[in-house]
Structures are given as structure tokens and as C-alpha cells.
């Protein structure tokens, strides 16, 4: 349901900084993360017959709350702006995912924009799990990637998303940026074909590395937009 074309099929075709006049008008900002609670495990073997994958539900990690907190704290460094988490129910993420339509060239952002408007915001910042064509094996959101190529192993915890900025007044996307998956060969965890097979210490390390990766990725992306 997540596709990489959706950010490209909007009025803001290329990622980058928001125009100064639009950036300066962003004073009251609502922030929402729809990364979700699913941790993806992905193993790419020497052939497709050796590929493995799992999904694990990790609501206790509170990844969306973490991502929102990172952005609100970052934006609040500018005394002329106020940022707050978007008020919404637990079903927003599922409804947003289901809103995708090829006919309408992507997702329907009406509900999240309306919620931000009800909250008195002039700007909405939305973190959205997204597929990336240049890293097709990485699932949208976050997880643990492990790949073996010609007897060389590369693995890492990663995050993959876009940060999208909307004007509440015009309902248009004014800017966006990638949160790219990065993998530097941190082989600190073994591959296991089920999340349940990891020890509590290993799961704690996965959570810590996920939090660190998301923080670095979010700050880089939101700074690239101009905030």
C-alpha cells in the first residue's frame, strides 16, 4: 500500500527547502507521525530462495510519539514558532493507509489536514512511511535489514519515510524530504528468522538503535526542509 511515487505526484515534485515566505508563515505547527508499530525483519540471502522476513508488533516502543517529540523539540528551538502533536485517535494511521488510490494519484490527506485545522494550526508536518525504489528490500517504516552478498554481510537497523509539510490555508504540500534508509555494515546483531527468537537484551538493542536511527533521520530531513 505504500509507494514511492506518491510524494512525486503532488504540487511539490522535488524534495528540498520550503520557500522563505511560506516558511516564515509557519507559526503554529501540528506534527503527526504515521510510522506505525510494526518492526520489519528482512534477510536477503545469496539467492531468492534464501530470503527471509518477519514482522513484529512493537507498540510499547512508542515510535510515533518519539518521532513527533523529536520534531516538536527541534522546531521549538525557534522562539517564533510553536509545535504540538496532532490530536487524533488510534485509527488514523489505518484510515490513512486505506485512503490510497491509484485513481487519485496517492493518499487522501483531507482528514489529517482537517484535524490540524481544528487544532488551530497553520501548518501540518506529517511523517509518512514510504517505499524507496533504490532500496526495494527495505520495508516502509523501520526495521532490521540483513543482506549477504558474495560472502560479505551487511546489516543494520534502518528507518524509511518522508516528511511532508502542508499549508492548512491552501491545503497544498509546500515541501517534503526523504528519511532515507542507511546501512553501514553494523553487524552487531545476528539474523534470526523470528523476532521472538531474539533475547530481551537483543530486543532492547534493536529498540535503542531504532530510536537513534529515527532521531538522526528525522532531524536531517526536517532541517533539509528548512526548519
TANOR-V16404 format. One line per field, one symbol per residue. ss: DSSP state (H for helix, E for strand, L for the rest). phi: phi as a letter, one per 30 degrees, with the letter a starting at -180 (. if undefined). burial: 1 if it has 24 or more other ideal C-beta (glycine too) atoms within 12 Angstrom, else 0. A space follows every 50 residues. Layout:
ss->???
phi->???
burial->???
//
This chain:
ss->LLLLLHHHLLLLLLLLLLLHHHHHLLLEEEEEEELLLEEEEEEELLLHHH LEEEEEELHHHLHHHHHHHHHHHHHLLLLLLEEEELLLLLLHHHHHHHLL ELLLLELLLHHHHHHHHHLLLLEEEEEEELLLHHHLLLLLEEEEEEEEEL LEEEEEEEEEEEEEEEELLLLLEEEEEEELLLLLLLLLLLLLLLHHHLLH HHHHHHHHHHHHHHHHHHHHHHHHHLL
phi->.cbddeddcbdcdcdkddeeddddddcbccbbccdicccccbbccdbddc dbabbbdbdddhdddddddddddddddcddbbbbdddadddedddddddd bddcikdccedddddddddidcbccbcbdbdbddbddddejalccbbcbh iccbbadbbbabcccbdddcicdcaaadcddbbciddcbddbdadddddd dddddedddddddddddddddddddkd
burial->01110110010100100100011001011111111111111111000000 01110101001011111111110110000010111101000110011001 00000110101110111010111111111111001011111111111000 00011111111111111100001111111111100000101000100100 001001101110111111111111111
//
